[in-house]
Amino acid sequence: MITFKHNSWEKNFVIVPHKISVLAVEQSHLLWKYCRNLIGQAEGEIGDFCVSKDYMEIAFDKMCSVEINLAGLELNTKKLQTALVKRCAEEAVGSPESEEKFRKISLELYNFCKNICQDTGYSVELSEEIDTSALFKLFSISFKEEFDSILDMLVEYVNINIEFTGARIFIFLFLTKLLTFEELKKFFKHCEFQGISLLMLEEELPEYLVKNDIPYQGLIIDKDECEISINFQDN
């Protein structure tokens, strides 16, 4: 059981993969305050939200992925690129065969650089220790960002974060303004299949969730900052 909570709330918000979770904050300034807090915590800062699993608190940035600018959604964030470089560096020496190939290539590159340094006419020293990660950075490695739709990009975003950061809760702002109901339904099914949870930040409970056959639960923080829970009975 994963709980998601703000330190000012009286209630815990239990997050489950088999339901879309909606945090509807009716006060605009409070919603944006939450967004700033969530973005900071996703980058490792201390904040007012906490996530716990089986009653044990977990580092927020290890559990959650937060995106509040869906129009500018990028796969090549600093966090994801760092994880990609690390993974490739590990693969480069992951077996005796690949490690031997890497050693030969590194030696050729080292000798090439050494010759160039000698041509400068100055006394130059090169370290013989190769930084494996630096080799992939040399070629500006990145995730390819070519998609037919925003839905395809969101699916890839989720897949990459699961694989490279281990995120289990994906938090999006105004997702209902970007996706149709059918697209949201497909996206939710993908998240459910992957065993991860989808949390949407909205200004109000989306009407098309209420009127259609999609499992959801909501926590509304109304204009008086009262907490209203919806569809939490069967978690």
C-alpha positions as CSV (number, residue, x, y, z in Angstrom):
1,M,0.0,0.0,0.0
2,I,1.4,3.4,-1.1
3,T,0.2,6.5,0.6
4,F,0.7,10.1,-0.7
5,K,0.2,12.9,1.8
6,H,0.8,16.6,2.3
7,N,1.8,17.6,5.9
8,S,-1.2,19.9,6.1
9,W,-3.8,17.2,5.2
10,E,-5.8,15.3,7.8
11,K,-6.3,12.4,5.4
12,N,-4.0,10.0,3.7
13,F,-4.4,9.6,0.0
14,V,-3.9,5.9,-0.8
15,I,-2.5,5.5,-4.3
16,V,-3.4,2.3,-6.2
17,P,-2.5,1.2,-9.8
18,H,-6.0,-0.1,-10.6
19,K,-7.6,3.4,-10.3
20,I,-6.7,6.8,-11.7
21,S,-6.0,9.1,-8.7
22,V,-7.1,12.8,-9.0
23,L,-5.9,15.5,-6.7
24,A,-8.3,18.4,-7.4
25,V,-7.2,21.7,-5.8
26,E,-9.8,24.4,-6.3
27,Q,-7.7,27.4,-5.2
28,S,-5.3,28.3,-8.0
29,H,-2.6,29.7,-5.8
30,L,-2.6,26.6,-3.7
31,L,-2.5,24.3,-6.7
32,W,0.6,26.1,-8.0
33,K,2.2,26.0,-4.6
34,Y,1.7,22.3,-4.6
35,C,3.2,22.1,-8.1
36,R,6.4,24.0,-7.2
37,N,6.7,21.8,-4.1
38,L,6.3,18.6,-6.1
39,I,8.8,19.7,-8.8
40,G,11.4,20.5,-6.1
41,Q,10.9,17.2,-4.3
42,A,11.2,15.3,-7.6
43,E,14.6,16.9,-7.9
44,G,15.6,15.8,-4.4
45,E,14.7,18.9,-2.4
46,I,12.9,18.8,1.0
47,G,9.2,19.6,0.8
48,D,5.8,19.1,2.3
49,F,4.7,15.9,0.5
50,C,5.7,12.5,1.7
51,V,5.3,9.0,0.1
52,S,5.3,5.8,2.2
53,K,4.9,2.2,1.3
54,D,3.6,-0.2,3.9
55,Y,3.9,2.6,6.5
56,M,7.6,3.2,5.8
57,E,8.5,6.6,4.2
58,I,10.4,6.4,0.9
59,A,12.5,9.1,-0.7
60,F,10.1,11.2,-2.9
61,D,12.5,11.5,-5.8
62,K,13.0,7.7,-5.9
63,M,9.3,7.0,-6.1
64,C,7.7,9.8,-8.0
65,S,8.0,11.4,-11.4
66,V,6.4,14.9,-11.8
67,E,5.6,16.7,-15.0
68,I,3.7,20.0,-14.9
69,N,4.5,21.2,-18.4
70,L,3.0,18.6,-20.7
71,A,3.3,20.8,-23.8
72,G,7.1,20.9,-23.2
73,L,7.4,17.2,-22.1
74,E,11.0,16.0,-22.7
75,L,12.5,12.5,-22.5
76,N,16.0,13.9,-22.3
77,T,15.9,15.5,-18.8
78,K,19.2,15.7,-16.9
79,K,18.0,12.9,-14.6
80,L,17.1,10.5,-17.4
81,Q,20.2,11.2,-19.5
82,T,22.4,10.6,-16.5
83,A,20.7,7.3,-15.9
84,L,21.0,6.4,-19.6
85,V,24.8,7.2,-19.6
86,K,25.2,5.1,-16.5
87,R,23.4,2.1,-18.0
88,C,25.4,2.2,-21.2
89,A,28.6,2.5,-19.3
90,E,27.7,-0.6,-17.3
91,E,26.8,-2.5,-20.5
92,A,30.2,-1.5,-22.0
93,V,32.0,-3.7,-19.4
94,G,29.1,-6.0,-18.6
95,S,30.7,-9.1,-20.1
96,P,34.3,-10.3,-20.8
97,E,33.6,-9.9,-24.6
98,S,32.3,-6.3,-24.4
99,E,34.9,-5.3,-21.9
100,E,37.7,-6.5,-24.2
101,K,36.3,-4.6,-27.1
102,F,36.0,-1.5,-25.0
103,R,39.6,-1.9,-23.8
104,K,40.8,-2.0,-27.4
105,I,38.8,0.9,-28.6
106,S,39.8,2.9,-25.5
107,L,43.5,2.2,-26.3
108,E,43.2,3.3,-29.9
109,L,41.4,6.5,-28.7
110,Y,44.1,7.1,-26.1
111,N,46.9,6.7,-28.6
112,F,45.2,9.1,-31.0
113,C,44.8,11.7,-28.3
114,K,48.4,11.2,-27.2
115,N,49.7,11.8,-30.7
116,I,47.6,15.0,-31.0
117,C,48.9,16.2,-27.7
118,Q,52.5,15.7,-28.8
119,D,51.8,17.8,-31.9
120,T,51.0,20.8,-29.7
121,G,54.7,21.3,-28.9
122,Y,54.0,21.4,-25.2
123,S,54.5,18.9,-22.4
124,V,51.1,17.3,-21.9
125,E,50.0,14.4,-19.8
126,L,47.1,12.1,-20.3
127,S,45.6,9.8,-17.8
128,E,45.5,6.2,-18.8
129,E,42.3,5.6,-16.9
130,I,39.3,5.9,-19.1
131,D,36.0,7.2,-17.7
132,T,33.5,4.9,-19.3
133,S,30.6,7.3,-18.9
134,A,32.6,10.1,-20.5
135,L,32.9,8.1,-23.7
136,F,29.1,8.0,-24.2
137,K,28.8,11.7,-23.2
138,L,31.3,12.4,-26.0
139,F,28.7,11.3,-28.6
140,S,25.9,13.3,-26.9
141,I,23.8,10.2,-26.3
142,S,20.1,10.9,-25.8
143,F,16.6,9.3,-26.2
144,K,15.1,9.7,-29.6
145,E,12.1,11.9,-29.5
146,E,9.9,11.2,-32.6
147,F,6.3,10.3,-31.9
148,D,3.0,10.2,-33.8
149,S,1.0,11.5,-30.9
150,I,1.3,12.9,-27.3
151,L,-0.1,9.6,-26.1
152,D,2.8,7.7,-27.7
153,M,5.2,10.1,-26.0
154,L,3.6,9.7,-22.6
155,V,3.8,5.9,-22.9
156,E,7.5,6.1,-23.8
157,Y,8.0,8.6,-20.9
158,V,6.5,6.2,-18.5
159,N,8.4,3.2,-19.8
160,I,11.8,5.0,-19.7
161,N,11.2,6.3,-16.2
162,I,10.2,2.9,-14.9
163,E,13.3,1.4,-16.5
164,F,15.9,4.0,-15.6
165,T,14.6,5.7,-12.4
166,G,12.4,3.1,-10.8
167,A,9.5,5.6,-10.5
168,R,6.2,4.1,-9.4
169,I,3.9,7.1,-9.2
170,F,3.5,9.5,-12.2
171,I,2.1,12.9,-11.4
172,F,0.8,15.1,-14.3
173,L,-0.8,18.5,-14.2
174,F,-3.9,19.1,-16.4
175,L,-3.6,15.8,-18.2
176,T,-7.3,16.0,-19.0
177,K,-6.8,19.2,-21.0
178,L,-4.4,17.4,-23.2
179,L,-5.9,13.9,-23.7
180,T,-9.4,12.9,-24.8
181,F,-11.2,10.5,-22.6
182,E,-10.4,7.6,-25.0
183,E,-6.7,8.5,-24.9
184,L,-6.7,8.8,-21.2
185,K,-8.3,5.4,-20.9
186,K,-5.6,3.9,-23.1
187,F,-2.9,5.6,-21.1
188,F,-4.3,4.5,-17.8
189,K,-4.5,0.9,-19.1
190,H,-0.9,1.0,-20.0
191,C,0.0,2.4,-16.5
192,E,-2.1,-0.3,-14.9
193,F,-0.4,-3.0,-17.0
194,Q,3.0,-1.7,-15.9
195,G,1.9,-1.8,-12.2
196,I,2.5,1.9,-11.7
197,S,0.1,4.6,-10.4
198,L,-1.2,7.6,-12.2
199,L,-1.9,10.8,-10.2
200,M,-3.5,13.8,-12.0
201,L,-3.4,17.3,-10.6
202,E,-6.5,19.3,-11.6
203,E,-8.5,22.4,-10.7
204,E,-11.6,20.3,-10.3
205,L,-12.7,16.7,-10.6
206,P,-12.8,16.0,-14.3
207,E,-16.4,15.6,-15.5
208,Y,-15.7,12.9,-18.0
209,L,-14.3,10.6,-15.2
210,V,-17.5,10.9,-13.3
211,K,-19.7,10.2,-16.4
212,N,-17.7,7.3,-17.9
213,D,-16.7,3.8,-17.0
214,I,-13.2,4.3,-15.8
215,P,-12.1,3.5,-12.2
216,Y,-11.0,6.6,-10.4
217,Q,-10.6,8.1,-6.9
218,G,-10.3,11.7,-5.9
219,L,-9.2,13.9,-3.2
220,I,-10.7,17.4,-3.5
221,I,-9.2,20.4,-1.7
222,D,-12.0,22.9,-2.0
223,K,-11.9,26.7,-1.8
224,D,-12.1,26.5,2.0
225,E,-9.3,23.9,2.0
226,C,-11.7,21.2,3.2
227,E,-10.7,17.7,2.2
228,I,-13.3,15.7,0.3
229,S,-12.6,12.0,-0.6
230,I,-14.3,10.2,-3.4
231,N,-14.4,6.5,-4.3
232,F,-11.9,5.3,-1.6
233,Q,-14.2,2.6,-0.2
234,D,-12.8,-0.4,-2.0
235,N,-9.0,0.3,-2.0
